[in-house]
Amino acid sequence: MRIKTKTVFLSRTGDLRQKVLFGADASCSIVVFVEGSKEATYEVFNPATDESVGTINCAREAEVDAAVAAARAAFEPWAATPAVKRAAILTKFADLMEANKQELAEAEVKAMGQPLSIAAGWIIPGAAGMFRYYAGWADKIEGQTFPPEDDKLNIVQYEPLGVCAGIGPWNATLILLVIARLVKEAGFPPGVFNVISGDGPTGALLASHMDVDKISFTGSGPSGRKVMDAAAKSNLKRVTLELGGKSPSLVFEDADIENALTGNSQGFLFNSSQVCAAASRLFVQSSIAEKFIESLKARFQGFDAAVGDPNAPTTFLGPLADKSQLERVLGYIEAGKSEAELLVGGERKGEKGTFVQPTIFLNPKKDAKIYREEIFGPVLTILTFDTEEEAIKLANDTSYGLSATVYAGSTGRALRVASKIKAGTVGINTTYKPTASLPFGGYKQSGLGREMGKEGLMAYLQSKSISISLSLPASRHSPPSMSPAEALTVPTQSHGVSLRGGASPSRSKKKWRSKMPLGPTRDRQDPTDDRLGRENTRSSRPSAKSNQDAWWKIRLFAGMYNDIRRRAPFYWSDFRDAWDYRVVPATVYMYFANILPALAFSLDMFAKTDQSFGVNEVLLASVLASVVFSLAACQPLVIVGVTGPITVFNYTVYDIIAPRGTNYFAFMAWIGIWSLIFHWILAITNSCNGLRYVTRFSCDIFGFYVAFIYLQKGIQVLTRQWELSDASAYLSIAISLLVTVVAYICGILGTSSLFQRHIRKFVEDYGTPLTVVFFTGFVHIGKMANIELLKLPTSKAFFPTADRGWFIHFWDISVGDVFLAIPFAILLTILFWFDHNVSSLIAQGTEFPLRKPAGFHWDLFLLGLTTGVAGLLGIPFPNGLIPQAPFHTTSLCVTRTISDDDDETNKGHTRRVVDHVVEQRVSNLAQGLLTLGTMTGPLLIVLHLIPQAVLAGLFFVMGIQALEGNGITLKLLFLARDKHLTPRSDPLMRIERRSAIWAFVALELIGFGATFAITQTIAAIGFPVFILLYIPMRTWAMPRWFTPQELSVLDAPTASPFTMESVGGNHGEVIGTDTGGDDTLEESDEAERGERSSRRGSTVEEGGRNAEGASRRRSSFRTAEGVELDNIEKA
């Protein structure tokens, strides 16, 4: 039989023992036809009927050279073809495969006996899907850019390797000859896609060819070694090997038995077990072994009836690929009869064709050939085990490591076992199925490199590093003799303005003025006029800090000393004042508000750090922080624990460090140690004085970012639910939305006028934990009980998740990695300096009538201590929590009822205002001790019952609540509201330029967008730098764009002067003088509240008063002397 086509494919011939042919002629300027040599031929037989399909010539040296030359000639033109066009050709090819799936499937049936229903229904559509997947990659191969270094810009670009050869599996001999015809129809240029057929010598020619740049081989181990040897001895071409497997399947006593039976019968026998990833070694836990094995035996006996003609629709098991494979499998079965107990099968089926009965051997000897060697046929061995450790040891007792399967009811156990199995792919409660986006390949002797996914694509690319000099040539604009500093002052000829902003010679008589705002403008040349627009809007009490001191005159330890001196007299009262009922609900509320998001973060880190961090690590971090800060901090109201940003930091460090082979925990320990040093340096040098420049602007951006991190994490938790099934995913989505709605309603009820006051308070205080408890049980009602849901993975009580001790051997790391940890520690320190201090500011905001002094410097010193200890313990670094910290203060607010008799429009009505805050240390300490108790075995078992969907719902609730009270959200609502229906009393109505509000919000959204965007990339570790940049931008740049009057309404200090005394007061305030009188104080109060007053509703009233925005959770505030706290009702 002569087979002709217009294109030839230099990829997918056989392994070194394959026997196929390809023939052609020449009719094009580029050689696209390769005629098979008559020196060797191969006859293809139908394994189901033993009938001849045809005789094929094998390619030899001349034919291989011609095919390689065709590919080489086509390489550069194809690489220059626009990516969109290449993607279109690949997509059309996929369409043609599906349109011709019957013909392609029949080729599979004739060549290897695969059942037609499987080939046409799954194999061919799956292959077409692979081409569609990579068509999508055509225009998405991107390079890398690095920050300038040594006056050079460094970039990396990725380029195709060149001519690549693929040697396909030996049992797929005909399908590529059909595919070759479709290649031309799809529009591939001649030479791009070439097919040759041959036997062992053909494969050897490809592997040793000097003009082939890469070879990919699928086949046996011995042949793979020969390919690799030939590649090394020729031109050191790149090699990818997909070799054999002897995959294990582990069934634990808590597994879904029906699912495990299906996977180990139907899944294993797929394509008569002629699959390299087939789980041919089954290990069953002893407690269920007898019953399970009997059921599996019955399943195999049932499948024996499904062995037959591959063209029949009822056939599930077809024949083996050829007679040589039949003899090989029967030889293994015969040897196995003396090495193990034969349970079922063990014979050839029928006299014609290469059919074999599904076979099970029980308790084979550990050195038995059927247990050790790849059979590539329907022969299963079974052993039993008692413990998890024994199961892992049995699974890894093989020279292969291609695939594995774990069946277990406990997700934690399944993930723990999966992480310890030495295999490239692991299926949990499912058999392995190729997925285009996931890399496939093996450990040990199962191969080298990966196929599929982005990783598979990168194997066909090579990187090129390019350095671009940024040095400017000598010119009249920048004389060579000038220093860089002098060069920056030279005025540019084209713009007439120096790079420093000074006047150019051509405009020496005019001052450069900003075009924004349209109102009063400020001269940019005045070096003394750099104050914020909000200065002189508040009076302040005298401060210990003198504004006359130069910035470089640092009084070491002064800040910490003053913090302790001011706070120490209140230490014992912090415990005496805890005898208040508000402490009880505050403790319970903060326990759940802290632990539930922490558990969700533990799930995120568990999945993204290869199970380095789990529940116990996160709980211990929370305990460490709560104990230290409740007992020793100057600001004990601040809740400290594991946050969303530190979760991003941890797994980003893992993504960077793990591929280098660096000890992750030791590296994190050194980050903690260096960060401790940097924290202490900052605390000793009074760096927290910089908080004077922090306003609501940067806090709102950061709070907006944290809120979206919560929402994103909730979505990510839900996307993982498809790992089990579609039903599990959709039920999880429904549960998470129900949790969101119910928990949010509980919050609304607590601040509404519905029901009696004690009912509202109970719902507000305990609604969140009761929601978690209810929906943990809710999923077991009715038919939902039949749907398996992913639960929170837990580990042994008081033990780390990974197999290690609590103390990290930080010395098990190279000296280079010790110093490599410094830049990471700097970024961590920047993040914590801002995040923790902002949490402290918001927890002690102007809305809370606090009476005890703050202390930022000392608390930063303590934060450094907990960071270092956390690194040595191998737990996440804790820091101040948003929004939990302000929630804690809110939960400790005590309110009282006042009348509105002074207001003519509301006479007879009453409302509740904040009387005082229960300032103490016990609630923080108690919730930390409760968290420690959660690490006990019984409570960890309870935690394991919580569906991940419930945690996703909690993420959504906290994200929504954080967004709801954020200044950005409130300004956006103001801008969206009908101006005619907006109360004239709204402070934002006093701004004449509405464009100023839009500009201010736009700057906040740009800041949020930049921070959120960078956390979605590998550069996520640098997001603290973005956050820190908001402070100088607000302090020195924005007063140039907005008038002082506009900034006084749009922005405000984060905390009161009383709180800010620790850092020298708010920037712009005149220390020790009364600068504004009553009018100034009133304007500042309104500015602090800003839009919060009129857009969130006036107050919660016992008499039924309800303004337009009364449904919002947080609102305007007044001090204990009369400043009201709206919509927060505490008693």
Secondary structure, DSSP 8 states (H G I E B T S, - for coil): -----S--BBEEE--TT----------SSS------EEEEEEEEE-TTT--EEEEEEE--HHHHHHHHHHHHHHHHHHHHS-HHHHHHHHHHHHHHHHHTHHHHHHHHHHHH---HHHIIIIIHHHHHHHHHHHHHHTT----EEEEEETTEEEEEEEEE-S-EEEE--TT--SHHHHHHHHHHHHT--TTSS-B----HHHHHHHHH-TT--EEEEES-HHHHHHHHHHHHHTT--EEEEE-----EEEE-TTS-HHHHHHIIIIITTGGGG--TT---EEEEEHHHHHHHHHHHHHHHHHHHTTBS-TTSTT--B---SSHHHHHHHHHHHHHHTTTSEEEE--SB-SSSSS-B--EEEES--TT-HHHHS---SSEEEEEEESSHHHHHHHHH-SSEESEEEEE-S-HHHHHHHHHHS--SEEEESS-----TTS-B--EETTEES-BSHHHHHHTTEEEEEEEEE------SSS-TTS-HHHHTTS--TTTSB-TTS-B-GGGTTS--B-S--SSS--BTT-TT----TTTTSS-----SS-TTS-TT---TTHHHHHHHHHHGGGTTHHHHTT-STTHHHHHHHHHHHHHHHHHHHHHHHHHHTTTSS-HHHHHHHHHHHHHHHHHH-S-TTS-EE--HHHHHHHHHHHHHHGGGT--HHHHHHHHHHHHHHHHHHHHHTTGGGGGGG-BHHHHHHHHHHHHHHHHHHHHHHHHGGGGT-HHHHHHHHHHHHHHHHHHHHHHHHHTSS-S-HHHHHHHHHHHHHHHHHHHHHHTTSGGGGGS---B----STTS-SSSS-SS--TTSS-HHHHHHHHHHHHHHHHHHHHHHHHHHHHHTBTTS---S---HHHHHHHHHHHHHHHHHHT----EE-TTHHHHHHHHTEEEEEEE-TT-GGGTT-EEEEEEEE---SHHHHHHHHHHHHTTSHHHHHHHHTSBHHHHHHHHHHHHHHHHHT-HHHHHHHHHHS-GGGS-TTSGGGG-S-HHHHHHHHHHHHHHHHHHHHHTTSGGGGGHHHHHHHHHHIIIIIHHHHS-HHHHHHH--BSB-HHHHGGGTSSTT--TTS--SHHHHHHHHHHHHHTTHHHHS-S---TT----TTTT-SS-----TTT---TT----
